[in-house]
Amino acid sequence: MENRKTSIIIYPADFLASVHNFKKSEIANLIVAICEFNLFGATSVKLSELNKKRFDAIQQVIANHNEKWRQTCEINAQNAKRAVSRRKANAKRTVSEVIEFPSTGRQQEKESENEKESDKDNDKDCRERETAFVDNLSYIGAPTAEDVSGYCDEIGITIDIPAFISWHNERGWKHGKKCIARDWQKAVRQWYCKDNELSLHEFEVAVLKREYAKELSKGGAL
């Protein structure tokens, strides 16, 4: 059964910019048209010429995201198949070794000695890893998932938070010698821009403009 994506991503800043000076009824028609088109493949809403241009532009962005999602699904499915194949192959090899090469008494003694040596090496390796982890200060200042989620809500974006944190944890929250944990908010913005093929500078300018507009609207309300 083919996977069908039933959700869409619309970025608030981009959408508000595209419907600037639109009437509320025109904005409502545009939203309904986008939802119908992505659910049913067609829309019953009659759009004006300008609204149709906005619809086409927004739909193109949605189509690009859907294509990335489809490619990710294919990659995940292929990885899952390879993992199943490896597990089956390992299981067959293990059974074959047990059946075809039974250990003699002398071999069992040698294997027991090897296991003891291996245990010693593993214990030593674990101790070294524990020491390295305790002495490693690169995680100081690293955010929690809640921290990242709160910051994303604050600037109006959405990212894959578990993937973001896991990726940086694996690298000790460092980029070369630079400690990313000291400015993890910038790392969030960079992650978002890379996922969406955006310029970091242009995105940060847009965020500043949006914050400035909010301040102006608050002043007007007063």
C-alpha positions in Angstrom: 0.0 0.0 0.0 1.4 3.4 -1.0 2.0 5.9 1.7 0.0 9.0 1.4 1.0 12.2 3.2 -2.1 13.8 4.7 -0.3 16.7 6.5 1.2 19.9 5.1 3.7 22.4 6.3 3.0 26.2 5.9 5.5 28.6 7.5 3.7 31.5 9.2 6.1 34.2 8.0 6.0 33.1 4.4 2.2 32.7 4.4 1.5 36.1 6.0 3.8 37.8 3.5 2.1 36.1 0.6 -1.4 37.2 1.7 -0.5 40.7 2.6 -3.4 43.2 2.0 -5.7 40.2 1.2 -9.3 40.3 2.6 -10.1 37.8 5.3 -12.5 36.1 2.9 -9.8 35.7 0.3 -7.4 34.2 2.9 -10.1 31.8 4.0 -10.7 30.7 0.4 -7.0 30.2 -0.1 -6.6 28.0 3.0 -9.7 25.9 2.1 -8.4 25.5 -1.5 -4.9 24.3 -0.2 -6.5 21.8 2.2 -8.9 20.4 -0.4 -6.2 20.1 -3.1 -3.8 18.2 -0.8 -6.5 15.9 0.5 -8.5 15.2 -2.7 -6.3 16.4 -5.5 -8.7 19.2 -6.5 -10.5 22.1 -5.0 -14.1 23.3 -5.3 -13.2 26.9 -4.4 -13.2 29.6 -7.1 -10.1 31.7 -6.7 -9.3 35.1 -8.1 -6.4 35.5 -10.4 -4.1 36.9 -7.7 -5.3 34.3 -5.2 -4.6 31.6 -7.8 -1.0 32.8 -8.2 -0.5 32.7 -4.4 -2.1 29.2 -4.4 0.4 27.9 -7.1 3.4 29.4 -5.2 2.4 27.8 -1.9 1.5 24.5 -3.5 4.9 24.3 -5.1 6.6 24.6 -1.7 4.3 21.9 -0.3 5.0 19.7 -3.3 8.8 20.1 -2.6 8.3 19.1 1.0 6.2 16.1 0.0 8.9 14.9 -2.4 11.5 15.1 0.4 9.1 13.1 2.6 8.6 10.4 -0.1 12.4 10.1 -0.6 12.9 9.7 3.2 10.2 7.0 3.4 12.0 5.1 0.6 15.3 5.3 2.3 13.9 4.2 5.6 12.2 1.2 3.9 15.4 0.2 2.2 17.4 0.5 5.4 14.7 -1.7 7.2 15.0 -4.4 4.5 18.8 -4.4 4.8 18.6 -4.7 8.6 16.2 -7.6 8.4 18.5 -9.4 5.8 21.5 -8.9 8.1 19.7 -10.3 11.1 18.6 -13.4 9.1 22.1 -13.9 7.8 23.7 -13.6 11.2 21.1 -16.0 12.7 21.8 -18.6 10.0 25.6 -18.2 10.5 25.3 -18.7 14.2 23.2 -21.9 13.9 25.6 -23.2 11.3 28.6 -22.7 13.6 26.9 -24.4 16.5 25.9 -27.4 14.4 29.0 -27.9 12.2 31.8 -27.1 14.7 31.1 -28.6 18.1 33.8 -27.7 20.6 36.1 -30.4 22.1 37.1 -30.4 25.8 40.4 -28.7 24.9 38.7 -26.2 22.7 36.2 -25.3 25.4 39.1 -24.6 27.8 40.7 -22.3 25.3 37.5 -20.6 24.6 36.9 -20.1 28.3 40.3 -18.5 28.6 39.7 -16.2 25.6 36.4 -15.1 27.1 38.1 -14.2 30.4 40.7 -12.1 28.5 37.9 -10.5 26.5 36.0 -9.6 29.7 39.1 -8.0 31.1 39.6 -5.9 28.0 35.9 -4.9 28.0 36.1 -3.8 31.6 39.2 -1.8 30.9 37.5 -0.2 27.8 34.4 0.6 29.9 36.5 2.3 32.6 38.3 4.4 30.0 35.0 5.4 28.4 33.5 6.4 31.8 36.6 8.5 32.5 36.5 10.2 29.1 32.8 10.9 29.6 33.2 12.4 33.0 36.1 14.6 31.8 34.3 15.7 28.7 32.9 19.2 29.2 31.6 19.6 25.6 28.0 18.8 26.8 27.9 21.7 29.2 25.1 24.1 28.1 23.5 21.6 25.7 19.7 22.0 25.5 17.0 19.6 26.4 14.3 18.6 24.0 12.0 20.9 25.9 14.4 23.8 25.5 14.6 23.3 21.7 10.8 22.9 21.5 10.2 26.1 23.3 12.7 28.0 21.2 11.1 26.7 18.0 7.7 27.8 19.2 9.2 31.2 20.0 10.5 31.9 16.5 7.7 30.0 14.7 9.5 27.1 13.1 9.3 23.3 13.2 12.2 20.8 13.1 12.8 17.1 13.9 13.9 17.7 17.5 14.9 14.1 18.4 17.1 14.0 15.2 18.6 17.4 16.0 19.6 16.4 19.6 20.8 12.9 18.6 23.0 14.3 15.8 24.7 16.8 18.1 25.0 14.4 21.0 26.9 11.9 18.7 29.4 14.7 17.9 29.7 16.0 21.5 28.0 19.3 20.6 31.1 20.4 18.7 31.8 21.5 15.2 35.6 21.1 14.9 36.9 22.8 18.0 33.9 25.0 18.4 31.4 24.2 21.2 28.0 24.4 19.6 26.2 24.1 22.9 27.2 27.6 23.8 25.0 29.0 21.0 22.6 26.1 20.4 19.8 28.5 19.3 21.9 29.3 16.2 22.4 25.6 15.6 18.6 25.2 15.6 18.2 28.0 13.0 20.9 26.5 10.9 19.3 23.0 11.1 15.9 24.5 10.0 17.5 26.5 7.1 19.4 23.4 5.9 16.3 21.2 5.9 14.3 23.8 4.0 17.1 25.0 1.7 17.0 28.6 3.0 19.7 31.2 3.5 20.5 31.5 7.2 21.1 35.3 6.8 17.8 35.9 5.0 15.9 33.7 7.5 17.3 35.6 10.5 16.5 38.9 8.8 12.9 37.7 8.4 12.7 36.7 12.0 13.9 40.1 13.1 11.4 41.8 10.8 8.6 39.7 12.3 9.6 40.5 15.8 9.8 44.2 14.9 6.3 44.0 13.4 5.0 42.4 16.6 6.4 45.2 18.7 4.8 47.8 16.4 1.4 46.0 16.6 1.7 46.0 20.4 2.4 49.7 20.3 -0.5 50.4 18.0 -2.8 48.4 20.3 -1.8 50.7 23.1 
